[in-house]
Amino acid sequence: MNQNRLFVGNLSFETMENDLQDYFSQAGAVTSVKVMLDRETGKSRGFAFVEFATPEEAVKAVEQFHSKEFQGRALTVNIARPREERAPRWSGNSRGDGEGRRDFGR
């Protein structure tokens, strides 16, 4: 688990990566920021990941910014957990490429 990486939730949908870079740099050296976008619309999903140079800076940021207001919203800030494995979405076949779909009308 990467102790340098933070989950930042409850973001305004207008929040940009540079906004977070500037804000979180108060706690230390920010090495990356990624606002998560909806695949279909390209709009923000309301959360991001912020990575710091050291775990100590990440912990400082959690202490400094969790539940604090940013752009009119109370942020959720905590150490990011690894992504949970999810079952693949059903697509009509086991390969997931759509080839297994049947046309029962023929």
N, CA, C and O of each residue as an XYZ file, in Angstrom:
424
protein
N       0.847     -1.186      0.000
C       0.000      0.000      0.000
C       0.886      1.242      0.000
O       1.856      1.320      0.754
N       0.553      2.197     -0.838
C       1.321      3.426     -0.956
C       0.867      4.424      0.101
O      -0.210      5.008     -0.016
N       1.679      4.619      1.128
C       1.334      5.513      2.234
C       1.457      6.994      1.849
O       1.101      7.869      2.638
N       1.956      7.275      0.649
C       2.121      8.655      0.191
C       0.887      9.156     -0.543
O       0.763     10.353     -0.801
N      -0.022      8.255     -0.880
C      -1.158      8.585     -1.741
C      -2.422      8.792     -0.909
O      -2.761      7.974     -0.053
N      -3.117      9.908     -1.179
C      -4.343     10.230     -0.455
C      -5.555     10.161     -1.357
O      -5.493     10.490     -2.541
N      -6.665      9.726     -0.771
C      -7.972      9.847     -1.403
C      -8.559     11.160     -0.918
O      -8.567     11.436      0.281
N      -9.049     11.969     -1.847
C      -9.691     13.243     -1.502
C     -11.094     13.214     -2.092
O     -11.267     13.207     -3.310
N     -12.087     13.196     -1.217
C     -13.471     13.097     -1.660
C     -14.289     14.312     -1.318
O     -13.829     15.218     -0.622
N     -15.515     14.322     -1.818
C     -16.483     15.396     -1.648
C     -16.012     16.697     -2.305
O     -16.241     17.791     -1.788
N     -15.350     16.550     -3.453
C     -14.880     17.719     -4.187
C     -16.015     18.364     -4.962
O     -16.960     17.699     -5.384
N     -15.903     19.662     -5.138
C     -16.776     20.371     -6.063
C     -16.512     19.804     -7.457
O     -15.376     19.452     -7.775
N     -17.532     19.714     -8.277
C     -17.348     19.178     -9.617
C     -16.552     20.122    -10.514
O     -16.146     19.743    -11.612
N     -16.330     21.345    -10.048
C     -15.523     22.307    -10.795
C     -14.048     22.302    -10.393
O     -13.236     22.982    -11.020
N     -13.695     21.542     -9.357
C     -12.309     21.506     -8.883
C     -11.391     20.931     -9.947
O     -11.666     19.882    -10.530
N     -10.289     21.641    -10.190
C      -9.302     21.219    -11.181
C      -8.063     20.684    -10.456
O      -7.868     20.944     -9.268
N      -7.228     19.934    -11.185
C      -6.021     19.358    -10.595
C      -5.083     20.434    -10.061
O      -4.476     20.251     -9.006
N      -4.954     21.548    -10.768
C      -4.062     22.609    -10.289
C      -4.578     23.253     -9.003
O      -3.780     23.730     -8.195
N      -5.910     23.275     -8.795
C      -6.477     23.783     -7.538
C      -6.008     22.919     -6.369
O      -5.602     23.431     -5.326
N      -6.071     21.602     -6.561
C      -5.652     20.677     -5.510
C      -4.149     20.726     -5.291
O      -3.681     20.662     -4.154
N      -3.396     20.840     -6.372
C      -1.930     20.947     -6.279
C      -1.563     22.135     -5.388
O      -0.748     22.005     -4.475
N      -2.161     23.276     -5.657
C      -1.859     24.486     -4.883
C      -2.278     24.334     -3.424
O      -1.520     24.688     -2.520
N      -3.479     23.811     -3.190
C      -4.011     23.696     -1.836
C      -3.211     22.699     -0.995
O      -2.822     23.013      0.130
N      -2.964     21.512     -1.528
C      -2.300     20.470     -0.756
C      -0.800     20.704     -0.606
O      -0.170     20.100      0.262
N      -0.225     21.555     -1.422
C       1.208     21.846     -1.281
C       1.510     22.570      0.021
O       2.676     22.689      0.398
N       0.494     23.052      0.712
C       0.688     23.639      2.046
C       1.210     22.606      3.041
O       1.839     22.960      4.037
N       0.944     21.318      2.766
C       1.348     20.251      3.686
C       2.676     19.605      3.296
O       3.266     18.876      4.094
N       3.153     19.865      2.075
C       4.408     19.251      1.646
C       4.508     19.191      0.131
O       3.732     19.817     -0.590
N       5.486     18.418     -0.331
C       5.767     18.311     -1.761
C       4.786     17.351     -2.435
O       4.853     16.139     -2.231
N       3.878     17.902     -3.236
C       2.906     17.104     -3.970
C       3.578     16.606     -5.247
O       4.083     17.402     -6.040
N       3.583     15.282     -5.445
C       4.231     14.719     -6.633
C       3.249     14.441     -7.769
O       3.650     14.403     -8.932
N       1.953     14.245     -7.444
C       0.961     14.065     -8.497
C      -0.443     14.313     -7.958
O      -0.722     14.132     -6.773
N      -1.312     14.732     -8.868
C      -2.723     14.939     -8.565
C      -3.518     14.374     -9.727
O      -3.201     14.636    -10.888
N      -4.556     13.593     -9.419
C      -5.399     13.029    -10.470
C      -6.862     13.140    -10.056
O      -7.323     12.412     -9.178
N      -7.594     14.063    -10.699
C      -9.036     14.159    -10.501
C      -9.671     13.076    -11.359
O      -9.378     12.976    -12.551
N     -10.525     12.277    -10.771
C     -11.141     11.173    -11.491
C     -12.345     11.680    -12.280
O     -13.209     12.384    -11.757
N     -12.371     11.295    -13.564
C     -13.401     11.758    -14.479
C     -14.309     10.621    -14.908
O     -13.880      9.470    -14.998
N     -15.558     10.948    -15.171
C     -16.507      9.989    -15.710
C     -16.097      9.652    -17.139
O     -15.823     10.556    -17.929
N     -16.050      8.379    -17.480
C     -15.607      7.957    -18.810
C     -16.518      8.460    -19.925
O     -16.048      8.804    -21.009
N     -17.805      8.500    -19.661
C     -18.753      8.874    -20.704
C     -18.887     10.382    -20.877
O     -18.937     10.874    -22.005
N     -18.945     11.122    -19.771
C     -19.200     12.563    -19.860
C     -17.936     13.399    -19.806
O     -17.934     14.546    -20.253
N     -16.849     12.838    -19.258
C     -15.617     13.604    -19.093
C     -15.667     14.581    -17.930
O     -14.737     15.362    -17.731
N     -16.752     14.540    -17.159
C     -16.892     15.445    -16.010
C     -16.344     14.790    -14.751
O     -16.263     13.566    -14.654
N     -15.972     15.625    -13.793
C     -15.424     15.149    -12.530
C     -16.414     14.223    -11.823
O     -17.627     14.428    -11.873
N     -15.871     13.205    -11.169
C     -16.680     12.293    -10.356
C     -16.721     12.748     -8.902
O     -17.365     12.107     -8.072
N     -16.033     13.860     -8.582
C     -16.097     14.406     -7.236
C     -15.047     13.872     -6.279
O     -15.129     14.096     -5.071
N     -14.052     13.160     -6.818
C     -12.953     12.718     -5.958
C     -11.661     12.701     -6.748
O     -11.657     12.733     -7.979
N     -10.552     12.649     -5.998
C      -9.230     12.693     -6.628
C      -8.240     11.929     -5.768
O      -8.537     11.533     -4.640
N      -7.049     11.731     -6.334
C      -5.936     11.156     -5.596
C      -4.794     12.160     -5.641
O      -4.447     12.691     -6.696
N      -4.217     12.407     -4.460
C      -3.091     13.334     -4.334
C      -1.942     12.542     -3.740
O      -2.105     11.868     -2.723
N      -0.778     12.622     -4.374
C       0.384     11.874     -3.897
C       1.464     12.839     -3.428
O       1.758     13.840     -4.082
N       2.044     12.515     -2.283
C       3.108     13.311     -1.682
C       4.451     12.607     -1.811
O       4.517     11.408     -2.080
N       5.519     13.374     -1.615
C       6.873     12.825     -1.705
C       7.161     11.843     -0.574
O       7.905     10.881     -0.766
N       6.576     12.075      0.610
C       6.850     11.209      1.763
C       5.557     10.842      2.486
O       4.572     11.575      2.407
N       5.557      9.715      3.189
C       4.388      9.352      3.992
C       4.096     10.379      5.087
O       2.936     10.612      5.427
N       5.140     10.991      5.634
C       4.950     11.983      6.702
C       4.157     13.186      6.200
O       3.302     13.716      6.910
N       4.448     13.611      4.970
C       3.714     14.739      4.392
C       2.258     14.352      4.127
O       1.353     15.169      4.301
N       2.037     13.116      3.710
C       0.677     12.647      3.469
C      -0.132     12.635      4.769
O      -1.283     13.072      4.793
N       0.473     12.134      5.845
C      -0.201     12.115      7.144
C      -0.498     13.543      7.605
O      -1.578     13.817      8.128
N       0.445     14.434      7.414
C       0.239     15.842      7.765
C      -0.945     16.419      6.994
O      -1.751     17.158      7.560
N      -1.057     16.088      5.708
C      -2.163     16.588      4.891
C      -3.508     16.052      5.377
O      -4.497     16.785      5.392
N      -3.552     14.778      5.773
C      -4.803     14.217      6.314
C      -5.204     15.007      7.555
O      -6.354     15.427      7.685
N      -4.256     15.207      8.461
C      -4.536     15.946      9.695
C      -4.951     17.390      9.416
O      -5.813     17.941     10.100
N      -4.339     17.982      8.422
C      -4.561     19.401      8.123
C      -5.855     19.660      7.336
O      -6.498     20.691      7.531
N      -6.242     18.727      6.446
C      -7.324     19.031      5.521
C      -8.593     18.197      5.667
O      -9.630     18.578      5.125
N      -8.548     17.068      6.383
C      -9.761     16.256      6.533
C     -10.852     17.068      7.228
O     -10.620     17.666      8.278
N     -12.028     17.083      6.638
C     -13.217     17.799      7.129
C     -13.112     19.320      7.010
O     -13.989     20.038      7.492
N     -12.056     19.815      6.378
C     -11.918     21.261      6.178
C     -12.635     21.663      4.890
O     -12.727     20.877      3.947
N     -13.139     22.894      4.863
C     -13.856     23.378      3.699
C     -12.893     23.799      2.594
O     -11.904     24.491      2.838
N     -13.205     23.368      1.379
C     -12.444     23.740      0.187
C     -13.442     23.943     -0.940
O     -14.175     23.022     -1.300
N     -13.468     25.129     -1.487
C     -14.402     25.486     -2.556
C     -15.847     25.164     -2.176
O     -16.625     24.655     -2.982
N     -16.179     25.478     -0.917
C     -17.549     25.322     -0.449
C     -17.958     23.923     -0.025
O     -19.132     23.694      0.266
N     -17.024     22.981      0.019
C     -17.342     21.599      0.403
C     -16.399     21.130      1.501
O     -15.218     21.478      1.496
N     -16.914     20.340      2.448
C     -16.079     19.751      3.501
C     -15.404     18.510      2.928
O     -16.075     17.539      2.579
N     -14.080     18.543      2.831
C     -13.324     17.467      2.201
C     -13.264     16.213      3.061
O     -13.260     16.281      4.290
N     -13.217     15.074      2.393
C     -12.862     13.803      3.002
C     -11.443     13.518      2.529
O     -11.196     13.413      1.328
N     -10.513     13.394      3.467
C      -9.111     13.163      3.109
C      -8.590     12.020      3.966
O      -8.615     12.097      5.195
N      -8.113     10.949      3.313
C      -7.499      9.853      4.046
C      -6.509      9.116      3.153
O      -6.477      9.309      1.938
N      -5.703      8.266      3.785
C      -4.731      7.473      3.039
C      -5.513      6.558      2.095
O      -6.446      5.874      2.517
N      -5.128      6.550      0.822
C      -5.840      5.753     -0.178
C      -5.607      4.268      0.065
O      -4.490      3.841      0.356
N      -6.659      3.501     -0.057
C      -6.566      2.043      0.040
C      -6.379      1.479     -1.355
O      -6.745      2.126     -2.337
N      -5.817      0.285     -1.459
C      -5.706     -0.340     -2.784
C      -7.093     -0.568     -3.376
O      -8.060     -0.803     -2.650
N      -7.175     -0.496     -4.680
C      -8.450     -0.720     -5.354
C      -8.899     -2.148     -5.125
O      -8.117     -3.087     -5.271
N     -10.167     -2.307     -4.764
C     -10.707     -3.638     -4.516
C     -10.977     -4.329     -5.840
O     -11.424     -3.710     -6.806
N     -10.695     -5.625     -5.863
C     -11.001     -6.407     -7.056
C     -12.517     -6.540     -7.164
O     -13.202     -6.819     -6.180
N     -13.021     -6.337     -8.370
C     -14.447     -6.468     -8.608
C     -14.666     -7.525     -9.670
O     -13.823     -7.743    -10.540
N     -15.807     -8.174     -9.583
C     -16.165     -9.142    -10.617
C     -16.363     -8.382    -11.922
O     -16.893     -7.271    -11.917
N     -15.944     -8.968    -13.039
C     -16.141     -8.271    -14.316
C     -17.625     -8.092    -14.605
O     -18.456     -8.906    -14.203
N     -17.941     -7.013    -15.309
C     -19.329     -6.781    -15.688
C     -19.720     -7.770    -16.770
O     -18.924     -8.082    -17.656
N     -20.936     -8.259    -16.696
C     -21.412     -9.235    -17.661
C     -21.621     -8.563    -19.004
O     -22.273     -7.523    -19.082
N     -21.073     -9.147    -20.061
C     -21.220     -8.571    -21.391
C     -21.851     -9.541    -22.374
O     -21.933     -9.244    -23.565
N     -22.290    -10.676    -21.904
C     -22.906    -11.641    -22.806
C     -22.035    -12.843    -23.067
O     -22.508    -13.846    -23.602
N     -20.764    -12.763    -22.699
C     -19.889    -13.931    -22.818
C     -18.799    -13.845    -21.771
O     -18.685    -12.845    -21.061
N     -18.016    -14.871    -21.676
C     -16.986    -14.896    -20.653
C     -15.745    -14.122    -21.060
O     -14.925    -13.789    -20.205
N     -15.585    -13.823    -22.364
C     -14.403    -13.095    -22.822
C     -14.577    -11.591    -22.708
O     -13.584    -10.862    -22.703
N     -15.812    -11.103    -22.616
C     -16.050     -9.681    -22.473
C     -15.943     -8.893    -23.762
O     -15.860     -7.665    -23.723
N     -15.942     -9.576    -24.925
C     -15.776     -8.842    -26.181
C     -17.056     -8.761    -27.004
O     -17.035     -8.259    -28.128
N     -18.170     -9.247    -26.460
C     -19.441     -9.150    -27.152
C     -19.691    -10.263    -28.158
O     -20.786    -10.331    -28.716
N     -18.724    -11.136    -28.414
C     -18.864    -12.179    -29.425
C     -19.849    -13.284    -29.014
O     -20.332    -14.024    -29.872
N     -20.144    -13.402    -27.748
C     -20.999    -14.479    -27.290
C     -22.477    -14.153    -27.321
O     -23.294    -14.995    -26.945
N     -22.846    -12.971    -27.752
C     -24.254    -12.593    -27.772
C     -24.985    -13.392    -28.842
O     -24.445    -13.673    -29.912
N     -26.216    -13.746    -28.529
C     -26.997    -14.544    -29.460
C     -28.149    -13.712    -30.005
O     -28.716    -12.870    -29.310
N     -28.470    -13.961    -31.233
C     -29.639    -13.326    -31.847
C     -30.710    -14.390    -31.913
O     -30.699    -15.233    -32.810
N     -31.637    -14.357    -30.968
C     -32.652    -15.396    -30.890
C     -33.776    -15.181    -31.895
O     -34.667    -16.022    -32.012
N     -33.747    -14.079    -32.612
C     -34.810    -13.780    -33.563
C     -34.594    -14.434    -34.914
O     -35.449    -14.283    -35.786
N     -33.514    -15.143    -35.139
C     -33.225    -15.734    -36.458
C     -33.806    -17.095    -36.616
O     -33.648    -17.715    -37.667
